[in-house]
Amino acid sequence: MNSKTLKALIDAGAVKSVCIVAYGATVHVSIMTLSGKAQAATTLKGDIKTWSTIDSAAKWIRSLGIGNMKLNVTKWAPNQRAML
């Protein structure tokens, strides 16, 4: 789900929850819609949108107008090097 689609769903009130997921050295965002389907935020090309820090992902979510989000750091390894 790209940012344009996500913004439209937010405006329509169709987003149930948002979760920042830190896995290894990367961070991504999972969006739960009212239908109960979880989807990752994607780029316009369709790749999963990733960040290198939790705060940068939170700032992106906040810029879309969402102020409440969950954080999952179960498999986070902040000192791990990312694969290129």
Number of C-alpha atoms within 10 A of each C-alpha: 19 16 16 12 13 19 18 13 16 16 12 9 11 14 20 15 16 22 19 21 22 24 15 17 17 20 22 20 26 20 20 16 18 13 9 11 10 16 14 20 21 19 14 13 8 10 12 16 19 19 16 15 14 19 12 13 20 20 13 14 21 13 11 15 12 16 11 11 15 13 13 13 15 10 11 15 13 17 8 10 10 10 6 3
